[in-house]
Amino acid sequence: MAASLHFLIAGGGIGGLAAAYVLARDGHRVTVLEQQAQFGEIGAGIQLGPNIFRMFDWLGLTQAINAVAYFPPGMGMNDVRTGEKVVRVPFGDAVKALYGYPYGVIYRADLHKVLLDACARFGDVVLRTSSKVEGFEQSGSAVSVKLASGERLSGDALIGADGLWSRIREAIVGDGKPRVSGHIAYRAVLKREDVPRHLWNDEVLLWGGEKTHLVHYPLRRGELFNLVAVFHSNKYDEGWNTFGDTAELNERFADAVPQVRELLGKIETWKMWVLCDREPVKNWSDGRVTLLGDAAHPMLQYLAQGAGQAIEDAVVLGQALKATRGDVAPAFIQYQQARYLRTGRVQLTARFYGDIYHASGVTRELRNQMFQGGKESAGFAGLKWMYEGIDPERMFA
């Protein structure tokens, strides 16, 4: 066994806590540095593909996740303007037979709490709030970070899980501001009793149209109803967790079928964020410092893989450290080498699916034809490479 190391993790979101849990399970000490005043997640629902449930199984968290997740019977896509069914994919036993694991959805805060509770079970995990990492310095044997308060902390290595606007990435990659997609997402959650029976749907249902789409599905075992409306807009450069403009939303969905407009009308207050990503990069490590999750490979939400890829990162990072017997710098290189092509493919494919969902004209006709034709190269079947996931045991065998 390698000697126990002390890891500093900048960021206490899903990726940061997943990494902390993996490292603590392997006998390392971890200090998680969260910039907010308390641990918690902003946002609504997250879709969990079979590749992510594979990671929960590896981490021993399946039971805790299943207790708060919802397992829809299928996923579908309708045309937002005509109501035409474009495609439906059954889940349940069909997904398990194909991938060995289910497809589910979960409230982001519930997933975060599962990971937070898992970390709290380890005495060697220190969870600090109001601890924003402003910068770092490293030597051949240690890393020190400077917090916004002026305090300095030292450890054997630093993991930047500080999200899209990562200060750690700025020092390692130096690629400036994120790429603004021109797409805006509005999110809201309704209680089940507030959704009229004729508008309720047990499945993950996406209504796609020209430069717009709405996706909705139940959460918390069917107690809640999650809605995310996306449309193209150049009014905003950045933004997260701010209030949305209901008038603009209604304007963008003015040509939607009646049931979509009625459902959107049930929401009085929307939270808005601007969808951004970055160009894929091959290197996100420097000596004893590496990146994870959105700090390493931020992606648009069209494949619902941001959280899942961060959890995969955490597992692979742990395996790399085992393979090098705790030799940090080589482990970080092996970790990114094992990850960058997969995460880069997800990043680029997510952009493509954004175009697919928001298609018009000939592109829309081709999309419908390919989805309805069940070709392996198109639609959900074309994502088999992603949903099959990774095998941690074979990563560095």
C-alpha positions in Angstrom: 0.0 0.0 0.0 1.2 3.5 -0.8 1.6 6.0 2.1 -1.3 8.1 3.0 -1.2 11.5 1.3 -3.0 14.8 2.1 -5.1 16.2 -0.8 -6.5 19.7 -1.0 -9.6 19.9 -3.2 -10.8 23.3 -4.4 -14.6 23.0 -4.7 -17.2 21.2 -2.8 -19.6 20.4 -5.5 -20.5 16.9 -6.9 -17.1 16.4 -8.5 -15.1 17.7 -5.5 -17.0 15.5 -3.0 -16.8 12.4 -5.3 -13.0 12.9 -5.4 -12.9 13.4 -1.6 -14.9 10.2 -1.0 -12.7 8.1 -3.4 -9.5 9.3 -1.9 -10.7 8.8 1.7 -11.8 5.3 0.9 -8.3 4.6 -0.3 -6.8 5.9 3.0 -5.8 9.4 2.2 -6.5 12.6 4.1 -8.6 15.2 2.3 -9.4 18.9 2.9 -12.3 20.1 0.8 -12.3 23.9 0.3 -15.7 25.2 -0.6 -16.1 28.9 -1.4 -19.8 29.2 -0.4 -20.9 29.7 3.2 -22.4 26.2 3.3 -22.2 23.0 1.3 -25.1 22.6 -1.1 -26.0 22.4 -4.8 -27.8 25.0 -6.9 -30.0 23.6 -9.6 -32.8 21.1 -10.2 -32.8 17.7 -11.8 -29.9 15.6 -13.1 -30.3 12.7 -15.5 -28.2 9.7 -14.6 -27.1 7.4 -17.4 -26.1 3.7 -16.9 -22.5 4.7 -17.0 -23.0 6.8 -13.8 -24.9 4.0 -12.0 -21.9 1.8 -12.9 -19.8 4.3 -10.9 -22.2 4.3 -8.0 -21.9 0.5 -7.8 -18.1 0.8 -7.8 -18.3 3.4 -5.0 -20.8 1.4 -2.9 -23.4 4.1 -3.1 -26.1 2.4 -5.1 -28.5 1.9 -2.2 -28.2 5.5 -1.0 -28.8 6.8 -4.6 -31.7 4.4 -5.3 -33.4 5.7 -2.1 -33.7 9.2 -3.6 -33.6 8.7 -7.4 -36.5 8.2 -9.7 -36.5 5.6 -12.5 -38.6 6.7 -15.5 -40.0 4.0 -17.7 -38.6 5.6 -20.8 -37.4 8.7 -22.7 -39.0 10.4 -25.6 -38.8 13.3 -27.9 -41.8 15.2 -29.5 -41.8 18.1 -31.9 -42.6 21.2 -29.9 -44.6 22.9 -32.7 -46.6 19.9 -34.1 -46.7 17.5 -31.2 -45.3 14.7 -33.6 -43.6 11.9 -31.8 -40.0 11.8 -33.0 -38.7 8.9 -30.9 -39.3 6.9 -27.8 -36.7 4.7 -26.0 -37.9 2.3 -23.3 -35.8 2.1 -20.1 -36.3 -0.3 -17.2 -35.3 -3.9 -18.1 -34.3 -2.9 -21.6 -31.6 -0.5 -20.4 -30.4 -3.0 -17.8 -30.2 -5.8 -20.4 -28.1 -3.6 -22.7 -25.8 -1.9 -20.2 -26.1 -3.8 -16.9 -27.3 -0.7 -15.1 -30.5 1.5 -15.1 -31.2 5.0 -16.3 -32.5 7.4 -13.6 -33.0 11.0 -12.6 -32.3 12.7 -9.4 -32.6 16.0 -7.6 -29.2 17.6 -7.8 -29.3 18.5 -4.1 -30.1 14.8 -3.2 -27.1 13.6 -5.2 -24.9 16.1 -3.5 -26.2 15.1 0.0 -25.4 11.4 -0.7 -21.8 12.3 -1.5 -21.6 14.8 1.4 -22.9 12.2 3.9 -20.5 9.6 2.5 -17.5 12.0 3.0 -18.7 12.8 6.5 -18.3 9.2 7.5 -14.5 9.5 7.2 -12.7 11.2 10.0 -9.8 12.1 7.6 -12.1 14.3 5.4 -12.2 18.0 6.5 -15.0 19.9 5.0 -14.4 23.7 5.1 -16.8 26.4 3.9 -16.1 30.1 3.1 -12.7 29.0 1.8 -12.3 30.2 -1.7 -9.0 29.3 -3.3 -7.4 32.3 -5.0 -4.1 30.7 -6.1 -1.4 28.1 -5.4 2.3 27.4 -5.4 4.0 24.1 -5.6 7.4 22.6 -4.9 8.7 19.1 -5.7 7.1 17.7 -2.6 4.1 19.8 -1.7 1.4 22.3 -2.8 0.2 25.4 -0.9 -3.0 27.3 -1.6 -3.9 30.9 -0.7 -7.5 31.5 0.3 -9.4 34.7 -0.3 -9.1 35.3 3.4 -5.3 35.4 3.1 -5.0 32.0 4.9 -2.5 29.5 3.5 -2.9 25.7 3.6 -0.4 23.0 2.5 -0.9 19.5 1.2 0.7 16.9 -0.9 -1.4 17.7 -4.0 -4.2 19.9 -5.2 -7.3 19.0 -7.2 -9.1 21.8 -8.9 -12.8 21.0 -8.8 -13.8 24.6 -8.8 -16.1 24.6 -11.9 -16.5 26.4 -15.1 -14.7 29.6 -13.9 -11.9 27.6 -12.2 -9.0 29.7 -10.8 -6.9 26.6 -10.9 -7.5 26.0 -14.6 -6.6 29.6 -15.3 -3.1 28.9 -13.9 -2.6 25.6 -15.6 -4.4 25.9 -19.0 -4.8 29.7 -19.3 -7.5 29.6 -22.0 -9.4 32.6 -20.7 -13.2 32.9 -20.4 -15.5 30.0 -21.1 -17.2 29.7 -24.6 -20.7 31.2 -24.4 -23.0 29.0 -26.5 -25.8 31.6 -27.0 -28.2 29.2 -25.3 -30.1 30.1 -22.2 -31.7 27.6 -19.8 -34.6 28.3 -17.5 -35.2 25.8 -14.7 -38.1 25.3 -12.2 -39.6 22.5 -10.1 -43.3 21.9 -9.4 -44.9 19.8 -6.7 -46.8 16.9 -8.1 -50.1 18.2 -6.9 -49.5 21.5 -8.8 -49.2 19.6 -12.1 -52.6 19.0 -13.8 -53.2 15.3 -14.5 -53.3 15.7 -18.3 -49.8 17.4 -18.2 -48.1 14.9 -15.9 -45.7 12.4 -17.6 -43.8 9.6 -15.9 -41.1 9.7 -18.6 -38.2 11.9 -19.5 -39.9 13.9 -22.3 -38.1 16.4 -24.5 -40.1 18.8 -26.8 -37.6 19.9 -29.5 -38.1 22.8 -31.9 -36.3 25.5 -33.8 -33.8 27.1 -31.4 -35.9 25.9 -28.4 -36.6 22.8 -26.3 -38.4 21.9 -23.1 -37.5 18.8 -21.1 -39.4 17.6 -18.1 -39.5 14.5 -15.8 -40.4 13.5 -12.2 -38.0 13.8 -9.3 -37.9 12.3 -5.8 -39.8 9.1 -6.5 -42.4 11.2 -8.3 -43.0 13.8 -5.7 -41.7 16.7 -7.8 -41.8 17.6 -11.5 -38.6 19.1 -13.0 -38.8 21.5 -16.0 -35.9 22.9 -18.0 -36.7 25.2 -21.0 -33.8 26.2 -23.3 -33.7 28.7 -26.1 -31.2 30.7 -28.1 -30.5 34.2 -27.0 -27.6 36.6 -27.2 -28.9 38.9 -24.5 -26.6 37.4 -21.8 -22.9 36.8 -21.7 -22.9 34.9 -18.4 -25.1 34.2 -15.5 -26.1 31.4 -13.0 -28.9 31.1 -10.6 -30.5 34.5 -11.6 -34.1 35.1 -12.2 -35.4 34.5 -15.8 -37.4 36.8 -18.0 -40.8 35.1 -18.3 -41.9 37.4 -21.1 -38.9 36.4 -23.2 -39.5 32.7 -22.4 -43.2 33.0 -23.5 -42.1 34.7 -26.7 -39.7 32.0 -27.6 -42.3 29.3 -27.1 -45.2 31.2 -28.6 -45.5 28.6 -31.4 -45.4 25.6 -29.1 -48.2 23.1 -28.8 -50.9 24.0 -26.2 -49.8 21.5 -23.6 -46.3 22.9 -23.6 -47.5 26.5 -23.3 -49.9 25.5 -20.5 -47.1 23.7 -18.6 -44.8 26.7 -18.9 -47.6 28.9 -17.7 -47.7 27.0 -14.4 -44.3 28.5 -13.4 -44.3 31.9 -11.8 -40.6 32.2 -11.1 -37.8 30.7 -13.2 -34.1 30.5 -12.4 -31.8 31.1 -15.4 -28.3 30.2 -16.4 -26.3 30.8 -19.5 -24.9 27.6 -21.1 -21.2 27.6 -21.6 -18.4 25.1 -22.3 -14.8 25.2 -23.3 -12.7 23.6 -26.1 -11.4 20.2 -25.2 -7.8 20.1 -24.0 -5.3 17.3 -23.7 -3.5 18.6 -20.6 -5.0 19.8 -17.4 -2.3 18.8 -14.9 0.9 20.5 -13.7 3.1 18.6 -11.3 1.1 18.0 -8.1 -2.0 19.9 -9.4 -4.8 18.6 -11.6 -8.3 19.4 -12.6 -11.6 17.5 -12.4 -15.1 17.8 -13.7 -16.2 21.2 -15.1 -12.8 22.7 -14.3 -11.2 20.2 -16.7 -13.9 19.6 -19.4 -17.0 21.8 -19.0 -19.8 20.6 -21.3 -23.2 21.7 -22.5 -26.0 19.9 -20.8 -27.5 18.3 -23.9 -26.2 14.8 -23.0 -26.9 15.2 -19.3 -23.3 14.0 -18.5 -21.6 16.9 -16.6 -22.0 15.4 -13.1 -21.5 11.8 -14.4 -18.2 12.6 -16.1 -17.0 14.3 -12.9 -17.8 11.2 -10.9 -16.0 9.1 -13.5 -13.0 11.4 -13.2 -12.9 10.8 -9.4 -12.9 7.1 -9.8 -10.2 7.1 -12.5 -8.1 9.5 -10.5 -8.2 7.1 -7.5 -7.2 4.2 -9.7 -4.3 6.1 -11.2 -3.0 6.9 -7.7 -3.1 3.2 -6.9 -1.3 2.3 -10.1 1.6 4.7 -9.3 1.5 3.8 -5.6 0.8 7.3 -4.6 3.4 9.0 -6.9 1.2 12.1 -7.5 2.7 13.7 -10.6 2.8 10.5 -12.7 -0.7 9.6 -11.4 -2.1 12.9 -12.6 -0.7 12.4 -16.0 -2.0 8.8 -16.3 -5.4 10.1 -15.1 -5.8 12.8 -17.7 -4.4 10.4 -20.4 -7.2 8.0 -19.6 -9.8 10.7 -19.6 -9.3 13.4 -22.2 -10.5 11.6 -25.3 -13.6 10.3 -23.6 -14.5 13.7 -22.0 -13.6 15.6 -25.2 -15.9 13.3 -27.1 -18.7 14.0 -24.7 -18.1 17.8 -24.9 -18.2 17.8 -28.7 -21.2 15.4 -29.0 -23.1 17.5 -26.5 -22.8 20.5 -28.8 -24.0 18.4 -31.7 -27.0 17.2 -29.8 -27.9 20.8 -29.0 -28.1 21.4 -32.8 -30.1 18.2 -33.2 -32.7 19.2 -30.6 -33.1 22.7 -31.9 -33.1 21.8 -35.6 -35.4 23.3 -38.3 -35.9 22.8 -42.0 -34.0 20.0 -43.7 -32.0 19.3 -40.6 -35.1 18.7 -38.6 -36.4 16.3 -41.3 -33.1 14.4 -41.3 -33.1 14.2 -37.5 -36.6 12.8 -37.4 -35.8 10.3 -40.1 -32.6 9.1 -38.3 -34.2 8.9 -34.9 -37.3 7.1 -36.2 -35.2 4.7 -38.3 -33.3 3.3 -35.4 -29.9 3.5 -37.1 -26.9 2.7 -34.9 -25.2 5.9 -36.0 -27.9 8.2 -34.9 -30.2 9.0 -31.9 -29.8 7.4 -28.5 -28.4 4.2 -30.0 -25.4 6.2 -31.2 -24.5 7.0 -27.6 -23.7 3.4 -26.7 -20.1 4.2 -26.3 -21.0 6.7 -23.6 -23.6 4.7 -21.7 -21.4 1.6 -21.6 -19.1 3.5 -19.3 -15.7 2.6 -18.0 -14.3 -0.4 -16.2 -12.1 0.9 -13.3 -10.5 -2.5 -12.8 -9.0 -2.4 -16.3 -8.0 1.3 -16.4 -4.3 0.8 -15.6 -4.0 -3.0 -15.7 
